[in-house]
Amino acid sequence: MIPIPTLETPRLTLRAHRLEDFETYAALWGNEDVVRYIGGSPSTPEQTWARLLRAAGHWHHFRFGFLIIEEKQSGRVIGEAGFHEAKRDMKPSIEGTLETGWLLSPDQHGKGYALEALQALIAWGEQSFPAMTMTAIINPENQPSLKLAAKLGFQEFARSEYHGEVIVLSRPGTQPA
């Protein structure tokens, strides 16, 4: 297994998922407000357990993945962010890109944590995988995530249907198609 990086920002630690994160992680993914624009249905503990284990698998097979977002001051797990390869059945395909994703506990919204975490992750991704394009898929009703993506330089390049829902596909404007 390759080492999973730990990234530090002024207020956050981005680190590997741990088995002891499960209870907090399950509460996060089981929260309707968290998943409203990510599939819409809260995850069961069983689904969340598989997601937690899948996080390590991404790092093992691709050398990238998602990291837990931990608030330094409290030590509390407040979300996760990172890159994955989901082999999504959609057109246009985004396979072979660093699909960028994030989620935060609703009580942590509006504090700039997602921007801070993603800036660190994107810098790491650009350094570690300079030839790979980053992409993101976002529900068009998720205005906060669309605004965050825009702050990070992501621009819409297509709309598609995924699992019966319309999604916005975006990538940083300075990267090649």
Summary of the structure (lengths in Angstrom):
residues: 177
radius of gyration: 15.2
end to end distance: 31.5
largest distance: 42.4
contacts: 506
relative contact order: 0.15
helix: 34%
strand: 28%
